[in-house]
Amino acid sequence: MTQVRRSSFRKKSHQIVRKIFGALPAWIKYSIYRSMVDCDPEPDLRLELKIAESKQELEDCFRILHDAYVGSGFMKPDASGMRITEYHALPTTTTLCAKYDGRVVGTISMIREGVFGFPLQAIFDLEAVRTKGGNIAEISALAVHPEFRKTGGAILFPLMKFMHQYCVEYFDTRHLVIAVNPEKIELYEALLFFERLQEMPVDRYDFANGAPAVGATLDLRSAASVFKAGYKGCVDRKNLHKYFFQTNLKNIKLPPRRYHTTNDPVMTPELLNYFFNEKSQLFDSLSDRKKSLLWSIYSMVEYRRYLPMLTGTGQATHPLRKHQRYSIRCPATVKFVDHEGERSFVLHIIEISLSGFQVESKLELPLDRCGIATINLGVNECSVVNVTVKRRKITSEGLFFGFEIQEMDSVWRDCVAALEVGLTSRDLIQ
């Protein structure tokens, strides 16, 4: 009886404290949140931060996530003991894990906008974000093992730093978006300077079992200056600007890449079958439209036996292109020669296929003009090809041009061939 009374007293005390804290002005609450930051610039080397890529790593991530979501009321218990979503099947989703002494103790996923979109866009208006240009990624599936939740951010802060570094350097992402419980949004505003998409929360967010949610966004291009101003004068261990933008953590294992691709797919045919057919039966629950999109993504013969069969004619509405396109972010220079002399343009390639590529450019390019393009496809991978500017498109995100390759070299052919036959990003290393 005494223990029950103590527990009830503690609960009421916490409620009173939260109520008093909630009534404080925002700037005071934000100062208190920032005073609680403790980021170790040299974490224990037993902590490893990497992409979850093996069956065991992914399963451990999904189990930690399941328990955290069930405990918070964001999902009902699943028989598999894992939280697996349709987005985890896509090559445009990357799941990171924190491992301590070889054991997964934390996880977070980044869902870059792909063929399924991302969960948040179903209920929040992203027009203001899209008009700024650049790719959007939803930060989701964040969870830390219960044994490490009271370690003063020893897992959370390194995991968040890894997420930020990966998105900026590897994931071709400009905007992060999140949907969080209204009780947590001020923490993201205070520490990470997220800005709300709308003032009032959404009553029901289906991706979190109908719980209320607040949407928010962070522009990574301006984040450095915003963090610098927000953490001005803070000591090193409480300075997230220095931690995110100036500190190098030896614990982070960035994925090796041969080419400047923008994602790191890990789903082999066997992993897709295990997580989405055997453990969750999630593939069978998809609409025909989404099933056909999976077929267009995983077009290699090795995947066919594990992909879901369509019940109608959805596949016919999504014909495959003559040449499959691949996401990449690499620099290039194109040189045109005419009666006026020689002109060169510096470009950024964002997509390639066997027959051509798409670029974004700040300058107008001459349509139907032939030239020579020098393209840095990866480390020690330079291609020189004859090209023609064939298409021009202007959108709210900028100016884009489509190039057709007239004569390709072996470096270009090898790159596209590797992308065509590679099942995962690991296949491209050699």
Buried (B, 14 or more C-beta within 10 A) or exposed (E): EEEEEEEEEEEEEEEEEEEEEEEEEEEEBBEEBBEEBEBBEEBEEEBBBBBBBEBEBBBBBBBBBBBBBBEBEBBEEBEBEBBBBBBBBBBBBBBBBBBBEEEBBBBBBBBBBBBBEBBBBEBBEBEEBBEBBBBBBBBBBBBBBEEBBEEEBBBBBBBBBBBBBBBBEBBBBBBBBBBBBEEEBBBBBBBBBBBBBEEEBBEEBEBBBEBBBBBBBBBBEEBBEBBBEBBEEBEEEBBBBBBBBEBEBEBBEBBEBBBBBBBBBBBBBEBBBBBBBEBBEBBEEBEBBBBBBBBBBBEEEEBEEBBBEBEEEBBEEBEEEEEBBBBBBBBBBBEBEEEEEEBEBEBBBBBBBBBBBBBBBEEEBBEEBBBBBBBBBBEEBEBEBBBBBEEBEEEEBEBBBBBBBBEBBEBBEBBBEBBBEBBBBBBBEE
